[in-house]
Amino acid sequence: MSDDSGLWLLSLGPAGAAGLYWALYRFYRNTDKSHAFEHETAVEAKPVTGSDHKINEIKGTQQTRINGDNVRAYRKRVRRLRRREGG
């Protein structure tokens, strides 16, 4: 048996690793199948409509809570599931 006959077996490892890396890269990146939104989609800009009305202003950090919050009223926030009878 010659010394060169086992050399191809040793080169199979790195070649297989490179092939697996390339296959996984192509599978997960699939850049040839992806949609290039910036180049393939036409977006028409329209003028902004609506208005801005100031309704409230809070300056500083004097209020630590929001009026009407229900953080501590957990029974109002969370509804219990009713048990089925006979099941």
PDB file of N, CA, C and O in Angstrom:
ATOM      1  N   MET A   1       0.842  -1.175   0.000  1.00  0.00           N
ATOM      2  CA  MET A   1       0.000   0.000   0.000  1.00  0.00           C
ATOM      3  C   MET A   1       0.889   1.241   0.000  1.00  0.00           C
ATOM      4  O   MET A   1       1.853   1.323   0.761  1.00  0.00           O
ATOM      5  N   SER A   2       0.566   2.179  -0.837  1.00  0.00           N
ATOM      6  CA  SER A   2       1.390   3.357  -1.019  1.00  0.00           C
ATOM      7  C   SER A   2       1.028   4.426   0.003  1.00  0.00           C
ATOM      8  O   SER A   2      -0.081   4.420   0.536  1.00  0.00           O
ATOM      9  N   ASP A   3       1.950   5.344   0.282  1.00  0.00           N
ATOM     10  CA  ASP A   3       1.687   6.442   1.213  1.00  0.00           C
ATOM     11  C   ASP A   3       0.725   7.471   0.630  1.00  0.00           C
ATOM     12  O   ASP A   3       0.028   8.148   1.385  1.00  0.00           O
ATOM     13  N   ASP A   4       0.669   7.605  -0.674  1.00  0.00           N
ATOM     14  CA  ASP A   4      -0.199   8.582  -1.315  1.00  0.00           C
ATOM     15  C   ASP A   4      -1.660   8.144  -1.336  1.00  0.00           C
ATOM     16  O   ASP A   4      -2.534   8.980  -1.566  1.00  0.00           O
ATOM     17  N   SER A   5      -1.953   6.899  -1.112  1.00  0.00           N
ATOM     18  CA  SER A   5      -3.338   6.437  -1.210  1.00  0.00           C
ATOM     19  C   SER A   5      -4.198   6.968  -0.065  1.00  0.00           C
ATOM     20  O   SER A   5      -5.407   7.114  -0.250  1.00  0.00           O
ATOM     21  N   GLY A   6      -3.642   7.262   1.096  1.00  0.00           N
ATOM     22  CA  GLY A   6      -4.411   7.786   2.224  1.00  0.00           C
ATOM     23  C   GLY A   6      -4.490   9.297   2.243  1.00  0.00           C
ATOM     24  O   GLY A   6      -5.222   9.864   3.054  1.00  0.00           O
ATOM     25  N   LEU A   7      -3.757   9.959   1.373  1.00  0.00           N
ATOM     26  CA  LEU A   7      -3.742  11.416   1.337  1.00  0.00           C
ATOM     27  C   LEU A   7      -5.081  11.988   0.904  1.00  0.00           C
ATOM     28  O   LEU A   7      -5.501  13.029   1.410  1.00  0.00           O
ATOM     29  N   TRP A   8      -5.744  11.337  -0.006  1.00  0.00           N
ATOM     30  CA  TRP A   8      -7.051  11.833  -0.459  1.00  0.00           C
ATOM     31  C   TRP A   8      -8.076  11.760   0.670  1.00  0.00           C
ATOM     32  O   TRP A   8      -8.997  12.575   0.723  1.00  0.00           O
ATOM     33  N   LEU A   9      -7.924  10.795   1.568  1.00  0.00           N
ATOM     34  CA  LEU A   9      -8.827  10.659   2.702  1.00  0.00           C
ATOM     35  C   LEU A   9      -8.644  11.822   3.676  1.00  0.00           C
ATOM     36  O   LEU A   9      -9.621  12.316   4.238  1.00  0.00           O
ATOM     37  N   LEU A  10      -7.405  12.262   3.879  1.00  0.00           N
ATOM     38  CA  LEU A  10      -7.132  13.406   4.741  1.00  0.00           C
ATOM     39  C   LEU A  10      -7.645  14.706   4.143  1.00  0.00           C
ATOM     40  O   LEU A  10      -8.088  15.586   4.881  1.00  0.00           O
ATOM     41  N   SER A  11      -7.597  14.846   2.835  1.00  0.00           N
ATOM     42  CA  SER A  11      -8.079  16.071   2.188  1.00  0.00           C
ATOM     43  C   SER A  11      -9.602  16.099   2.114  1.00  0.00           C
ATOM     44  O   SER A  11     -10.192  17.153   1.876  1.00  0.00           O
ATOM     45  N   LEU A  12     -10.236  14.957   2.314  1.00  0.00           N
ATOM     46  CA  LEU A  12     -11.698  14.902   2.269  1.00  0.00           C
ATOM     47  C   LEU A  12     -12.323  15.677   3.432  1.00  0.00           C
ATOM     48  O   LEU A  12     -13.402  16.250   3.278  1.00  0.00           O
ATOM     49  N   GLY A  13     -11.668  15.703   4.579  1.00  0.00           N
ATOM     50  CA  GLY A  13     -12.186  16.428   5.745  1.00  0.00           C
ATOM     51  C   GLY A  13     -12.311  17.926   5.511  1.00  0.00           C
ATOM     52  O   GLY A  13     -13.414  18.457   5.641  1.00  0.00           O
ATOM     53  N   PRO A  14     -11.237  18.635   5.171  1.00  0.00           N
ATOM     54  CA  PRO A  14     -11.347  20.071   4.909  1.00  0.00           C
ATOM     55  C   PRO A  14     -12.226  20.383   3.700  1.00  0.00           C
ATOM     56  O   PRO A  14     -12.930  21.392   3.694  1.00  0.00           O
ATOM     57  N   ALA A  15     -12.193  19.529   2.678  1.00  0.00           N
ATOM     58  CA  ALA A  15     -13.042  19.777   1.512  1.00  0.00           C
ATOM     59  C   ALA A  15     -14.516  19.614   1.885  1.00  0.00           C
ATOM     60  O   ALA A  15     -15.366  20.387   1.443  1.00  0.00           O
ATOM     61  N   GLY A  16     -14.805  18.611   2.695  1.00  0.00           N
ATOM     62  CA  GLY A  16     -16.184  18.419   3.142  1.00  0.00           C
ATOM     63  C   GLY A  16     -16.658  19.555   4.030  1.00  0.00           C
ATOM     64  O   GLY A  16     -17.811  19.978   3.939  1.00  0.00           O
ATOM     65  N   ALA A  17     -15.773  20.052   4.890  1.00  0.00           N
ATOM     66  CA  ALA A  17     -16.119  21.181   5.758  1.00  0.00           C
ATOM     67  C   ALA A  17     -16.378  22.440   4.932  1.00  0.00           C
ATOM     68  O   ALA A  17     -17.324  23.179   5.204  1.00  0.00           O
ATOM     69  N   ALA A  18     -15.551  22.681   3.939  1.00  0.00           N
ATOM     70  CA  ALA A  18     -15.751  23.850   3.080  1.00  0.00           C
ATOM     71  C   ALA A  18     -17.045  23.719   2.288  1.00  0.00           C
ATOM     72  O   ALA A  18     -17.770  24.698   2.112  1.00  0.00           O
ATOM     73  N   GLY A  19     -17.335  22.514   1.811  1.00  0.00           N
ATOM     74  CA  GLY A  19     -18.584  22.301   1.078  1.00  0.00           C
ATOM     75  C   GLY A  19     -19.803  22.469   1.967  1.00  0.00           C
ATOM     76  O   GLY A  19     -20.804  23.042   1.537  1.00  0.00           O
ATOM     77  N   LEU A  20     -19.737  21.982   3.191  1.00  0.00           N
ATOM     78  CA  LEU A  20     -20.851  22.150   4.130  1.00  0.00           C
ATOM     79  C   LEU A  20     -21.045  23.621   4.475  1.00  0.00           C
ATOM     80  O   LEU A  20     -22.177  24.104   4.523  1.00  0.00           O
ATOM     81  N   TYR A  21     -19.953  24.333   4.713  1.00  0.00           N
ATOM     82  CA  TYR A  21     -20.049  25.765   5.007  1.00  0.00           C
ATOM     83  C   TYR A  21     -20.692  26.513   3.844  1.00  0.00           C
ATOM     84  O   TYR A  21     -21.566  27.354   4.057  1.00  0.00           O
ATOM     85  N   TRP A  22     -20.280  26.223   2.645  1.00  0.00           N
ATOM     86  CA  TRP A  22     -20.821  26.899   1.468  1.00  0.00           C
ATOM     87  C   TRP A  22     -22.302  26.581   1.306  1.00  0.00           C
ATOM     88  O   TRP A  22     -23.093  27.475   1.004  1.00  0.00           O
ATOM     89  N   ALA A  23     -22.693  25.315   1.503  1.00  0.00           N
ATOM     90  CA  ALA A  23     -24.097  24.922   1.365  1.00  0.00           C
ATOM     91  C   ALA A  23     -24.964  25.594   2.417  1.00  0.00           C
ATOM     92  O   ALA A  23     -26.054  26.074   2.105  1.00  0.00           O
ATOM     93  N   LEU A  24     -24.492  25.634   3.670  1.00  0.00           N
ATOM     94  CA  LEU A  24     -25.268  26.296   4.726  1.00  0.00           C
ATOM     95  C   LEU A  24     -25.344  27.794   4.495  1.00  0.00           C
ATOM     96  O   LEU A  24     -26.386  28.404   4.733  1.00  0.00           O
ATOM     97  N   TYR A  25     -24.257  28.392   4.037  1.00  0.00           N
ATOM     98  CA  TYR A  25     -24.260  29.830   3.739  1.00  0.00           C
ATOM     99  C   TYR A  25     -25.277  30.144   2.649  1.00  0.00           C
ATOM    100  O   TYR A  25     -26.049  31.095   2.770  1.00  0.00           O
ATOM    101  N   ARG A  26     -25.279  29.350   1.594  1.00  0.00           N
ATOM    102  CA  ARG A  26     -26.224  29.579   0.499  1.00  0.00           C
ATOM    103  C   ARG A  26     -27.657  29.329   0.949  1.00  0.00           C
ATOM    104  O   ARG A  26     -28.567  30.030   0.505  1.00  0.00           O
ATOM    105  N   PHE A  27     -27.881  28.346   1.820  1.00  0.00           N
ATOM    106  CA  PHE A  27     -29.219  28.022   2.273  1.00  0.00           C
ATOM    107  C   PHE A  27     -29.790  29.132   3.142  1.00  0.00           C
ATOM    108  O   PHE A  27     -30.936  29.538   2.951  1.00  0.00           O
ATOM    109  N   TYR A  28     -29.005  29.628   4.095  1.00  0.00           N
ATOM    110  CA  TYR A  28     -29.517  30.622   5.021  1.00  0.00           C
ATOM    111  C   TYR A  28     -29.438  32.041   4.483  1.00  0.00           C
ATOM    112  O   TYR A  28     -30.269  32.874   4.844  1.00  0.00           O
ATOM    113  N   ARG A  29     -28.488  32.333   3.651  1.00  0.00           N
ATOM    114  CA  ARG A  29     -28.373  33.684   3.102  1.00  0.00           C
ATOM    115  C   ARG A  29     -29.207  33.851   1.845  1.00  0.00           C
ATOM    116  O   ARG A  29     -29.751  34.930   1.610  1.00  0.00           O
ATOM    117  N   ASN A  30     -29.317  32.836   1.054  1.00  0.00           N
ATOM    118  CA  ASN A  30     -29.991  32.791  -0.243  1.00  0.00           C
ATOM    119  C   ASN A  30     -30.096  34.164  -0.908  1.00  0.00           C
ATOM    120  O   ASN A  30     -31.185  34.635  -1.238  1.00  0.00           O
ATOM    121  N   THR A  31     -28.945  34.783  -1.093  1.00  0.00           N
ATOM    122  CA  THR A  31     -28.916  36.122  -1.673  1.00  0.00           C
ATOM    123  C   THR A  31     -29.360  36.126  -3.127  1.00  0.00           C
ATOM    124  O   THR A  31     -29.800  37.161  -3.628  1.00  0.00           O
ATOM    125  N   ASP A  32     -29.259  35.007  -3.808  1.00  0.00           N
ATOM    126  CA  ASP A  32     -29.702  34.983  -5.195  1.00  0.00           C
ATOM    127  C   ASP A  32     -31.223  34.921  -5.298  1.00  0.00           C
ATOM    128  O   ASP A  32     -31.770  35.214  -6.361  1.00  0.00           O
ATOM    129  N   LYS A  33     -31.926  34.545  -4.219  1.00  0.00           N
ATOM    130  CA  LYS A  33     -33.370  34.438  -4.249  1.00  0.00           C
ATOM    131  C   LYS A  33     -34.059  35.552  -3.476  1.00  0.00           C
ATOM    132  O   LYS A  33     -35.284  35.662  -3.520  1.00  0.00           O
ATOM    133  N   SER A  34     -33.304  36.372  -2.774  1.00  0.00           N
ATOM    134  CA  SER A  34     -33.923  37.381  -1.934  1.00  0.00           C
ATOM    135  C   SER A  34     -34.416  38.566  -2.766  1.00  0.00           C
ATOM    136  O   SER A  34     -33.937  38.824  -3.871  1.00  0.00           O
ATOM    137  N   HIS A  35     -35.381  39.267  -2.202  1.00  0.00           N
ATOM    138  CA  HIS A  35     -35.997  40.418  -2.857  1.00  0.00           C
ATOM    139  C   HIS A  35     -35.228  41.673  -2.471  1.00  0.00           C
ATOM    140  O   HIS A  35     -35.109  41.993  -1.289  1.00  0.00           O
ATOM    141  N   ALA A  36     -34.720  42.366  -3.442  1.00  0.00           N
ATOM    142  CA  ALA A  36     -34.001  43.614  -3.193  1.00  0.00           C
ATOM    143  C   ALA A  36     -35.012  44.752  -3.169  1.00  0.00           C
ATOM    144  O   ALA A  36     -35.293  45.363  -4.200  1.00  0.00           O
ATOM    145  N   PHE A  37     -35.556  45.034  -1.991  1.00  0.00           N
ATOM    146  CA  PHE A  37     -36.633  46.020  -1.852  1.00  0.00           C
ATOM    147  C   PHE A  37     -36.232  47.391  -2.377  1.00  0.00           C
ATOM    148  O   PHE A  37     -37.021  48.063  -3.041  1.00  0.00           O
ATOM    149  N   GLU A  38     -35.014  47.802  -2.080  1.00  0.00           N
ATOM    150  CA  GLU A  38     -34.584  49.150  -2.456  1.00  0.00           C
ATOM    151  C   GLU A  38     -34.525  49.329  -3.967  1.00  0.00           C
ATOM    152  O   GLU A  38     -34.727  50.436  -4.466  1.00  0.00           O
ATOM    153  N   HIS A  39     -34.251  48.254  -4.701  1.00  0.00           N
ATOM    154  CA  HIS A  39     -34.076  48.367  -6.143  1.00  0.00           C
ATOM    155  C   HIS A  39     -35.305  47.920  -6.933  1.00  0.00           C
ATOM    156  O   HIS A  39     -35.520  48.393  -8.049  1.00  0.00           O
ATOM    157  N   GLU A  40     -36.107  47.024  -6.380  1.00  0.00           N
ATOM    158  CA  GLU A  40     -37.207  46.434  -7.131  1.00  0.00           C
ATOM    159  C   GLU A  40     -38.579  46.975  -6.759  1.00  0.00           C
ATOM    160  O   GLU A  40     -39.569  46.553  -7.356  1.00  0.00           O
ATOM    161  N   THR A  41     -38.683  47.888  -5.803  1.00  0.00           N
ATOM    162  CA  THR A  41     -39.966  48.395  -5.351  1.00  0.00           C
ATOM    163  C   THR A  41     -40.018  49.896  -5.568  1.00  0.00           C
ATOM    164  O   THR A  41     -39.123  50.635  -5.158  1.00  0.00           O
ATOM    165  N   ALA A  42     -41.088  50.328  -6.222  1.00  0.00           N
ATOM    166  CA  ALA A  42     -41.289  51.757  -6.427  1.00  0.00           C
ATOM    167  C   ALA A  42     -42.159  52.298  -5.298  1.00  0.00           C
ATOM    168  O   ALA A  42     -43.269  51.816  -5.073  1.00  0.00           O
ATOM    169  N   VAL A  43     -41.649  53.296  -4.595  1.00  0.00           N
ATOM    170  CA  VAL A  43     -42.380  53.914  -3.502  1.00  0.00           C
ATOM    171  C   VAL A  43     -42.673  55.347  -3.893  1.00  0.00           C
ATOM    172  O   VAL A  43     -41.762  56.127  -4.170  1.00  0.00           O
ATOM    173  N   GLU A  44     -43.945  55.683  -3.915  1.00  0.00           N
ATOM    174  CA  GLU A  44     -44.335  57.046  -4.264  1.00  0.00           C
ATOM    175  C   GLU A  44     -44.559  57.849  -2.992  1.00  0.00           C
ATOM    176  O   GLU A  44     -45.308  57.439  -2.105  1.00  0.00           O
ATOM    177  N   ALA A  45     -43.903  58.991  -2.916  1.00  0.00           N
ATOM    178  CA  ALA A  45     -44.062  59.847  -1.748  1.00  0.00           C
ATOM    179  C   ALA A  45     -45.260  60.756  -1.961  1.00  0.00           C
ATOM    180  O   ALA A  45     -45.447  61.315  -3.042  1.00  0.00           O
ATOM    181  N   LYS A  46     -46.063  60.895  -0.929  1.00  0.00           N
ATOM    182  CA  LYS A  46     -47.234  61.763  -0.964  1.00  0.00           C
ATOM    183  C   LYS A  46     -47.079  62.816   0.121  1.00  0.00           C
ATOM    184  O   LYS A  46     -46.358  62.602   1.096  1.00  0.00           O
ATOM    185  N   PRO A  47     -47.748  63.949  -0.040  1.00  0.00           N
ATOM    186  CA  PRO A  47     -47.636  64.982   0.991  1.00  0.00           C
ATOM    187  C   PRO A  47     -48.243  64.508   2.314  1.00  0.00           C
ATOM    188  O   PRO A  47     -49.198  63.731   2.339  1.00  0.00           O
ATOM    189  N   VAL A  48     -47.670  64.990   3.390  1.00  0.00           N
ATOM    190  CA  VAL A  48     -48.136  64.628   4.721  1.00  0.00           C
ATOM    191  C   VAL A  48     -49.467  65.310   4.983  1.00  0.00           C
ATOM    192  O   VAL A  48     -49.626  66.504   4.731  1.00  0.00           O
ATOM    193  N   THR A  49     -50.422  64.539   5.493  1.00  0.00           N
ATOM    194  CA  THR A  49     -51.735  65.106   5.827  1.00  0.00           C
ATOM    195  C   THR A  49     -51.954  65.003   7.322  1.00  0.00           C
ATOM    196  O   THR A  49     -51.310  64.194   7.989  1.00  0.00           O
ATOM    197  N   GLY A  50     -52.842  65.803   7.848  1.00  0.00           N
ATOM    198  CA  GLY A  50     -53.148  65.777   9.267  1.00  0.00           C
ATOM    199  C   GLY A  50     -52.655  67.035   9.938  1.00  0.00           C
ATOM    200  O   GLY A  50     -52.207  67.980   9.289  1.00  0.00           O
ATOM    201  N   SER A  51     -52.748  67.026  11.238  1.00  0.00           N
ATOM    202  CA  SER A  51     -52.319  68.199  11.989  1.00  0.00           C
ATOM    203  C   SER A  51     -51.779  67.757  13.338  1.00  0.00           C
ATOM    204  O   SER A  51     -52.046  66.649  13.802  1.00  0.00           O
ATOM    205  N   ASP A  52     -51.029  68.630  13.945  1.00  0.00           N
ATOM    206  CA  ASP A  52     -50.480  68.390  15.268  1.00  0.00           C
ATOM    207  C   ASP A  52     -51.118  69.363  16.243  1.00  0.00           C
ATOM    208  O   ASP A  52     -51.012  70.580  16.089  1.00  0.00           O
ATOM    209  N   HIS A  53     -51.780  68.812  17.247  1.00  0.00           N
ATOM    210  CA  HIS A  53     -52.385  69.643  18.282  1.00  0.00           C
ATOM    211  C   HIS A  53     -51.799  69.234  19.619  1.00  0.00           C
ATOM    212  O   HIS A  53     -51.797  68.057  19.979  1.00  0.00           O
ATOM    213  N   LYS A  54     -51.309  70.206  20.342  1.00  0.00           N
ATOM    214  CA  LYS A  54     -50.739  69.926  21.649  1.00  0.00           C
ATOM    215  C   LYS A  54     -51.887  69.760  22.640  1.00  0.00           C
ATOM    216  O   LYS A  54     -52.742  70.638  22.759  1.00  0.00           O
ATOM    217  N   ILE A  55     -51.904  68.628  23.352  1.00  0.00           N
ATOM    218  CA  ILE A  55     -53.016  68.384  24.260  1.00  0.00           C
ATOM    219  C   ILE A  55     -52.604  68.411  25.726  1.00  0.00           C
ATOM    220  O   ILE A  55     -53.442  68.683  26.586  1.00  0.00           O
ATOM    221  N   ASN A  56     -51.357  68.141  26.035  1.00  0.00           N
ATOM    222  CA  ASN A  56     -50.938  68.117  27.421  1.00  0.00           C
ATOM    223  C   ASN A  56     -49.424  68.280  27.478  1.00  0.00           C
ATOM    224  O   ASN A  56     -48.719  67.960  26.521  1.00  0.00           O
ATOM    225  N   GLU A  57     -48.943  68.772  28.587  1.00  0.00           N
ATOM    226  CA  GLU A  57     -47.505  68.927  28.753  1.00  0.00           C
ATOM    227  C   GLU A  57     -47.147  68.645  30.206  1.00  0.00           C
ATOM    228  O   GLU A  57     -47.750  69.200  31.125  1.00  0.00           O
ATOM    229  N   ILE A  58     -46.162  67.779  30.402  1.00  0.00           N
ATOM    230  CA  ILE A  58     -45.659  67.490  31.742  1.00  0.00           C
ATOM    231  C   ILE A  58     -44.180  67.826  31.722  1.00  0.00           C
ATOM    232  O   ILE A  58     -43.415  67.260  30.940  1.00  0.00           O
ATOM    233  N   LYS A  59     -43.785  68.739  32.576  1.00  0.00           N
ATOM    234  CA  LYS A  59     -42.386  69.148  32.638  1.00  0.00           C
ATOM    235  C   LYS A  59     -41.754  68.562  33.882  1.00  0.00           C
ATOM    236  O   LYS A  59     -42.368  68.539  34.949  1.00  0.00           O
ATOM    237  N   GLY A  60     -40.540  68.093  33.745  1.00  0.00           N
ATOM    238  CA  GLY A  60     -39.821  67.534  34.874  1.00  0.00           C
ATOM    239  C   GLY A  60     -40.287  66.122  35.178  1.00  0.00           C
ATOM    240  O   GLY A  60     -41.039  65.512  34.417  1.00  0.00           O
ATOM    241  N   THR A  61     -39.818  65.623  36.313  1.00  0.00           N
ATOM    242  CA  THR A  61     -40.173  64.260  36.690  1.00  0.00           C
ATOM    243  C   THR A  61     -40.874  64.266  38.040  1.00  0.00           C
ATOM    244  O   THR A  61     -40.554  63.453  38.907  1.00  0.00           O
ATOM    245  N   GLN A  62     -41.811  65.159  38.223  1.00  0.00           N
ATOM    246  CA  GLN A  62     -42.515  65.247  39.496  1.00  0.00           C
ATOM    247  C   GLN A  62     -43.512  64.109  39.664  1.00  0.00           C
ATOM    248  O   GLN A  62     -43.650  63.567  40.761  1.00  0.00           O
ATOM    249  N   GLN A  63     -44.206  63.742  38.593  1.00  0.00           N
ATOM    250  CA  GLN A  63     -45.185  62.662  38.674  1.00  0.00           C
ATOM    251  C   GLN A  63     -44.481  61.333  38.401  1.00  0.00           C
ATOM    252  O   GLN A  63     -43.884  61.140  37.342  1.00  0.00           O
ATOM    253  N   THR A  64     -44.560  60.424  39.367  1.00  0.00           N
ATOM    254  CA  THR A  64     -43.936  59.123  39.177  1.00  0.00           C
ATOM    255  C   THR A  64     -44.904  58.098  38.635  1.00  0.00           C
ATOM    256  O   THR A  64     -44.479  57.015  38.232  1.00  0.00           O
ATOM    257  N   ARG A  65     -46.177  58.395  38.609  1.00  0.00           N
ATOM    258  CA  ARG A  65     -47.195  57.464  38.133  1.00  0.00           C
ATOM    259  C   ARG A  65     -48.062  58.159  37.078  1.00  0.00           C
ATOM    260  O   ARG A  65     -48.135  59.387  37.027  1.00  0.00           O
ATOM    261  N   ILE A  66     -48.705  57.363  36.253  1.00  0.00           N
ATOM    262  CA  ILE A  66     -49.649  57.869  35.265  1.00  0.00           C
ATOM    263  C   ILE A  66     -51.040  57.825  35.874  1.00  0.00           C
ATOM    264  O   ILE A  66     -51.418  56.831  36.494  1.00  0.00           O
ATOM    265  N   ASN A  67     -51.798  58.890  35.703  1.00  0.00           N
ATOM    266  CA  ASN A  67     -53.154  58.928  36.241  1.00  0.00           C
ATOM    267  C   ASN A  67     -54.006  57.842  35.601  1.00  0.00           C
ATOM    268  O   ASN A  67     -54.045  57.716  34.377  1.00  0.00           O
ATOM    269  N   GLY A  68     -54.690  57.057  36.432  1.00  0.00           N
ATOM    270  CA  GLY A  68     -55.578  56.027  35.922  1.00  0.00           C
ATOM    271  C   GLY A  68     -54.907  54.714  35.595  1.00  0.00           C
ATOM    272  O   GLY A  68     -55.529  53.862  34.962  1.00  0.00           O
ATOM    273  N   ASP A  69     -53.646  54.507  36.004  1.00  0.00           N
ATOM    274  CA  ASP A  69     -53.005  53.237  35.689  1.00  0.00           C
ATOM    275  C   ASP A  69     -53.613  52.111  36.534  1.00  0.00           C
ATOM    276  O   ASP A  69     -54.218  52.360  37.576  1.00  0.00           O
ATOM    277  N   ASN A  70     -53.447  50.895  36.077  1.00  0.00           N
ATOM    278  CA  ASN A  70     -54.025  49.749  36.781  1.00  0.00           C
ATOM    279  C   ASN A  70     -52.941  48.722  37.118  1.00  0.00           C
ATOM    280  O   ASN A  70     -53.171  47.516  37.028  1.00  0.00           O
ATOM    281  N   VAL A  71     -51.786  49.196  37.498  1.00  0.00           N
ATOM    282  CA  VAL A  71     -50.671  48.307  37.765  1.00  0.00           C
ATOM    283  C   VAL A  71     -50.946  47.451  38.996  1.00  0.00           C
ATOM    284  O   VAL A  71     -50.656  46.255  38.998  1.00  0.00           O
ATOM    285  N   ARG A  72     -51.497  48.048  40.026  1.00  0.00           N
ATOM    286  CA  ARG A  72     -51.721  47.297  41.265  1.00  0.00           C
ATOM    287  C   ARG A  72     -53.078  46.602  41.292  1.00  0.00           C
ATOM    288  O   ARG A  72     -53.317  45.781  42.177  1.00  0.00           O
ATOM    289  N   ALA A  73     -53.960  46.898  40.366  1.00  0.00           N
ATOM    290  CA  ALA A  73     -55.273  46.252  40.310  1.00  0.00           C
ATOM    291  C   ALA A  73     -55.199  45.059  39.371  1.00  0.00           C
ATOM    292  O   ALA A  73     -55.794  45.063  38.293  1.00  0.00           O
ATOM    293  N   TYR A  74     -54.461  44.034  39.793  1.00  0.00           N
ATOM    294  CA  TYR A  74     -54.211  42.912  38.890  1.00  0.00           C
ATOM    295  C   TYR A  74     -55.465  42.097  38.633  1.00  0.00           C
ATOM    296  O   TYR A  74     -55.559  41.448  37.591  1.00  0.00           O
ATOM    297  N   ARG A  75     -56.431  42.102  39.538  1.00  0.00           N
ATOM    298  CA  ARG A  75     -57.657  41.340  39.311  1.00  0.00           C
ATOM    299  C   ARG A  75     -58.514  41.987  38.222  1.00  0.00           C
ATOM    300  O   ARG A  75     -59.324  41.305  37.593  1.00  0.00           O
ATOM    301  N   LYS A  76     -58.352  43.263  37.994  1.00  0.00           N
ATOM    302  CA  LYS A  76     -59.083  43.923  36.902  1.00  0.00           C
ATOM    303  C   LYS A  76     -58.378  43.700  35.568  1.00  0.00           C
ATOM    304  O   LYS A  76     -59.021  43.629  34.520  1.00  0.00           O
ATOM    305  N   ARG A  77     -57.045  43.588  35.615  1.00  0.00           N
ATOM    306  CA  ARG A  77     -56.290  43.407  34.377  1.00  0.00           C
ATOM    307  C   ARG A  77     -56.329  41.986  33.865  1.00  0.00           C
ATOM    308  O   ARG A  77     -56.385  41.763  32.656  1.00  0.00           O
ATOM    309  N   VAL A  78     -56.300  41.012  34.777  1.00  0.00           N
ATOM    310  CA  VAL A  78     -56.194  39.612  34.388  1.00  0.00           C
ATOM    311  C   VAL A  78     -57.529  38.930  34.618  1.00  0.00           C
ATOM    312  O   VAL A  78     -58.058  38.933  35.730  1.00  0.00           O
ATOM    313  N   ARG A  79     -58.064  38.351  33.568  1.00  0.00           N
ATOM    314  CA  ARG A  79     -59.318  37.617  33.703  1.00  0.00           C
ATOM    315  C   ARG A  79     -59.013  36.157  33.968  1.00  0.00           C
ATOM    316  O   ARG A  79     -58.133  35.567  33.341  1.00  0.00           O
ATOM    317  N   ARG A  80     -59.739  35.590  34.892  1.00  0.00           N
ATOM    318  CA  ARG A  80     -59.559  34.177  35.195  1.00  0.00           C
ATOM    319  C   ARG A  80     -60.381  33.338  34.233  1.00  0.00           C
ATOM    320  O   ARG A  80     -61.459  33.741  33.796  1.00  0.00           O
ATOM    321  N   LEU A  81     -59.853  32.161  33.909  1.00  0.00           N
ATOM    322  CA  LEU A  81     -60.571  31.212  33.075  1.00  0.00           C
ATOM    323  C   LEU A  81     -61.533  30.436  33.950  1.00  0.00           C
ATOM    324  O   LEU A  81     -61.178  29.989  35.041  1.00  0.00           O
ATOM    325  N   ARG A  82     -62.732  30.283  33.472  1.00  0.00           N
ATOM    326  CA  ARG A  82     -63.708  29.507  34.237  1.00  0.00           C
ATOM    327  C   ARG A  82     -63.483  28.035  33.973  1.00  0.00           C
ATOM    328  O   ARG A  82     -63.216  27.618  32.846  1.00  0.00           O
ATOM    329  N   ARG A  83     -63.595  27.251  35.041  1.00  0.00           N
ATOM    330  CA  ARG A  83     -63.416  25.818  34.908  1.00  0.00           C
ATOM    331  C   ARG A  83     -64.649  25.183  34.291  1.00  0.00           C
ATOM    332  O   ARG A  83     -65.780  25.572  34.584  1.00  0.00           O
ATOM    333  N   ARG A  84     -64.417  24.214  33.443  1.00  0.00           N
ATOM    334  CA  ARG A  84     -65.528  23.461  32.887  1.00  0.00           C
ATOM    335  C   ARG A  84     -65.949  22.381  33.875  1.00  0.00           C
ATOM    336  O   ARG A  84     -65.114  21.735  34.509  1.00  0.00           O
ATOM    337  N   GLU A  85     -67.209  22.207  33.988  1.00  0.00           N
ATOM    338  CA  GLU A  85     -67.727  21.192  34.896  1.00  0.00           C
ATOM    339  C   GLU A  85     -67.772  19.856  34.176  1.00  0.00           C
ATOM    340  O   GLU A  85     -68.184  19.796  33.018  1.00  0.00           O
ATOM    341  N   GLY A  86     -67.363  18.800  34.828  1.00  0.00           N
ATOM    342  CA  GLY A  86     -67.421  17.465  34.253  1.00  0.00           C
ATOM    343  C   GLY A  86     -66.298  17.157  33.293  1.00  0.00           C
ATOM    344  O   GLY A  86     -66.373  16.164  32.569  1.00  0.00           O
ATOM    345  N   GLY A  87     -65.256  17.973  33.259  1.00  0.00           N
ATOM    346  CA  GLY A  87     -64.204  17.725  32.293  1.00  0.00           C
ATOM    347  C   GLY A  87     -62.962  17.450  32.932  1.00  0.00           C
ATOM    348  O   GLY A  87     -61.959  17.216  32.257  1.00  0.00           O
TER     349      GLY A  87
END
